[in-house]
Every structure is written in C-alpha cells, then in structure tokens.
Amino acid sequence: ATLMTFILLGKLLENIAKGKTSKALLKLMDLQPKDVVLLETVNGEVKERRVPITEVQGNAVVKVMAGDKVPVDGEVTWGTASVDESVISGEHIPVEKQAGDLVTAGTINCDGLLHVKATRLGEETTLSQILRLVQEAQMSKPSIQQFADKVSNIFVPIVICLACTTFTVWYLLGYLNVYPVTWRMEAGWQVDPRCSSDGDLSQCEYLLTPGMFALQFMVSVLVVACPCAMGLATPTAVMVGTGTGAGMGILIKGGEVLE
C-alpha cells in the first residue's frame, strides 16, 4: 500500500505539472488575436470588415490600430508605429515600423496605425512555430531520461526478482524454525502472558506467521529499491522547465538544452 501510494502521488504531481505547463502554452496561444479588421477594395473604395483570423487569406491587408496585437506575419504597407516585439525577441524597447518593414504575429502596436499585408498565416507564423517547438521540446526525451528509462527497464525486473527471493528465503527460514520464533513477535507482545518466550507461543496473538514476517522484508526491498524517482522526476522536470520558461518568455528547445 505504501509503494502504490508513492507511485500514485508521483503520477498526481506529474499531472499537476502538466496542467500548469498547458496553461503556459495557452497563454502563448492567446497572444494571437481571434479576429482582425480586414481592408477590402470595393468599387475603388476601401472598406473595413471584421472577420475571424481563420478567414484571412495570403496577401490580404489588415488594419492594426494602437494597442492591438498584430494578427499575422506580414509587411507594413502603410503607416508608422512603435511595435513591442518582446514576446519574440525579449527586447522590451519598442521598435519603429514603417512601410516596407516586417512585423510578427503576437507583437503589440504601441502607437500609430499600420496596414499590414499578410505573408504567413496560421501554423506558418513565427508564433505558431514557437508553440510547436515548445510542444516538441516537452515531448522529446533528453539523454538523461532515455538513460533512466533503460535503467528502469532492467532494474525493475531485477528488483522484483530480489523481492520474491527475499520473501521465499525468509518464509523457508521461518517455516523451518531456523531463526528464533521471538523474531516474529510484534510490538505489544509483552502484555500478553501467552507470549512468554519460555512457553508455547502458538496462542500468542502478537505472533506473525512466517508468511507475514517474510512479506515485511519483501515490501521493504520493493520500497527501497523502486526506481520511481528516476521514472517520474526526469520527465516532470523537463515539462515544468519548458512550460515555465515559455510563460516567462524564455524558449527552451528540447530537454538536451536543459541538461
């Protein structure tokens, strides 16, 4: 029961860590607006229409006002503004943008007005590629984790065999009365007069059977030698590290970098 409790607790902590990491990735996904102001020319007149980001086609021109997030990767066709690109570059000083300059989805227009022609959409944007890299980093196995998996694959069967051997040896020793019977007495035997070491101990309620006595040694071997820490700690550390870094603007490309 103790062993299973530790294993289940480890799985619970791992799932909690995965949940926090998923929230960090969702924050990155929220950097891209869900709808945009699309500029269309109808009968020689430019009209504005708010549409979902999924309806924007390549080379379409979108309007980005002050305070708005740039919805697509593209080229500025008109206007000037200061753009906060810290989500991409980590630099918090806004960069001046004008006609002919490139902008990235997820960056913020601090002031001014921009018309941006979309060049990359959806999964092709820099922000989407960053998300994909972070997700791939979480799924990848660094060398330390691969080593831990290999050790666990070999170590677990050995531990189980040792535990079974321990149980068998101690059971036979108890069954054949090789060690003193008093070794199998539990705490509290002193208060029971039937447990006197000088008399017949068969009626003593504090006396363990050889099987129960051997089972204690078997469980001890399993608890002490179980490689649960290697199997749970390594993947959890990679996932938490990449997710926490992504939430703070630090992008970690794979578990190898963490090492």
N, C-alpha and C positions, 0 to 999 in steps of 0.2 A: 504494500500500500504506500509506503514512504517513497519507494522508487517511482511508482506511477504518478504520485503527487508531484514530484520534482519534474518529471517529463512533461506532464500536463501544464504545470506552471510555466515551464520554459516555452511551450507552444503558445500559451496565452500571452506572454511577454513579447514573443516574436510577432504575433498577430497585431498587438497594440502598436508595436514599432512600425509594422507595415501600414497600419491605418494612418499614423502620423505622417509617414512618407508620402502616402497617396494624397493627403491634404496639401502637402507642399507642392506636389506636381499639379494639383488642381489650381493652386494659386498662380502657377506659371501659365496654365491654360487660360485663366481669366484675364491675362494681360492683353489678349486679342479680343477686340470688341465683337459683339454678336451681330450688329447691323452697321451699315455705313450710309453716307449721303452720296448717291451716285449722280454724276453730272452727265446729262444726255443732251445732244443737239437735235431739236425737232423743228423742222422748217426754218433753219437758220437761227433758232433761238435756244439758248442754253437753259435747260430746266433741271431742277433738283428733285431727286426721288430717293426716299429712304427705303433701303432693301436689306434683307439678311445678307450676311457676309458670304453665304454659300452661293448666292446668285451673281456675284461679281465675276465677270469674265476677264480673260487676259487683255491687256491694253485698255481696259476701262479706266476712266478718270474718276477719282473720288475726291470729295471735299473734306479736308481735315481742319477743323476750327481750333482756336486756342483752348487748351485744356483737354482736348480729345486725344485718344490713343490712335496711332497710325494703324490702320486695319490690314495693310498689305505691304509686302516688299515692293518698292517701286521707285520711280524717278519723278522728282518735282518738276512740273511743267509750268507752274506759275506761283508767285508769291514768295515771301521770305518769312522765316520764323526761327526761333531757337528751339531745338529739339533735345529733350533729355534722353540720352542713349545709355543710361546707367544699367538698365536691365540686360544690355548686350555687352557693353564694354567695361562696366564697373565704374566708369568716369561720371561723376555727378555734375560736372560743369556742362551746361547745355552747349550744343554745337549749332552754329549758324547754318541754316539751309536756305538755298535759293534755287532758281531754275537750273536744271541740269544735275543737281546733287541727288544722291541716292538716300533713301530712308528705309527703315526696317520696321516690320510689324511688331507691335508691342511697345515701341518707343512713344514718348509723350510730347505733343506740341505744346510748348510752354507759352508761346505768344504768337501773334500773327495768324495768317491764313495761308493754307497751302492747297494746291491742286496736285494730286499725285496720280501718275499713270501706273497701273498695276503691272508688274513684270513677273512676280511669283505669287502664287495663291495656295491656300490650303496647306498640304503637307510639304510643299516646296519652300515655304517661308523659312527664314532663319530661326524664328521662334519654334516652329514645329520640329525642325531638325534638332534644336537644343533639347526639346522634350524627348525626342526619340533617343538621343544619345544618353540622357539621364536614365530612361527606362532600360536601355540596353546595358548600361553600367550596373543597374540593380540586378539584372538577370544573369550577368556574366559571373563566372566563378574565377576568382583570383587563385594563384598557385597555392596559397596557404589553405584555401578552402578545399581545393582538389586534394591536397595532401591530407587534410583532416578527413575527407570522405574515404580516401584509400585506407587510412589507418583504422577508421571506424569499421569498414567492411571486413578487415582482417581481425581487428581487435574484439569486436562483438562476439563472433562465434567462439573465439578463444576464451573470453570471459564466461560465456555460458557453459562451455565445457568444464572450465575450472570450478564454477559454482556447482555443477552437477557432481563433479568428482569429490568436491568438498562435502556435499551432502551424503554421498554414498559412503565415504570413508568414516565420517563421524557417526553415521547411522550404524554401520557394522561394528564400530568400536563400542557403541552403547549397547547394541544387541548382544555382543559377546562379553559385555561387562569388563572391558579392558581397562577403562578408567573408573575411578570411584563413583558410585551412584550419587553421592552427595553433590557432585558437579552439576547434576540436573535439577537441583533444588532452586526454586525461585525465591525472591525476597519475601520474607514473612514466614518462612518455614519454622523459625524458632518458636512461634507462638502456638504451634500445633504439636501436642505431646506425641502424636503418632509419627512425627518426623524425626524422632531421635535416631541419631546415626548408629546407636547401639542395637536398635530393634529392627523389626520388619517395616520397610519403607513403602510397601506396596499400597497401603491405605492412605498414604500422605497425599493430600490434595495439592500440595505445592510442588510435587514431583513431576517434572516434564517427562514425556515419553521420549525414547531415543529419536523418533522421527521429528518431533517438535524441537528437540535440542539441536539436531543436525540442521533443521531448517533455519535456525538463527544464524548459523555460520554461513549457510548458502546465501541468505539475503545480505549479510554483511559483505561478502565478496562482490555481489552484484552492485550494491550501493557504492562501495568504494571504487570499484574498477570501471563503472559505467562511463563511457566516453560522451555523455550527453552534452557536456560543456563545449567540446570541440564541434559537435554537430549543430548546436544551436547558436553559440556565440558568434562564430565567424560569419555566417550569412546575415545574421541580425545586425552585426556591426557594419557590414558593407551597405546594407539597405538604409540604416539610420544615417550613416555618414553621407551617402549621396543625397538622400532626401533632405536632410538638414542643410547641407551645403546649397542645394538648389533653392531652398526657401530664403537663404541669405544672399543669393546672387553668386554663389561660388559653384561652378560647374565642375564636377569630377567625372572624368571619362574613364570609368572602369575601376574594378577593385584593385588592379595592379598599381594604379596611381596611389591608392590609399596605403598600400604597403610601403 
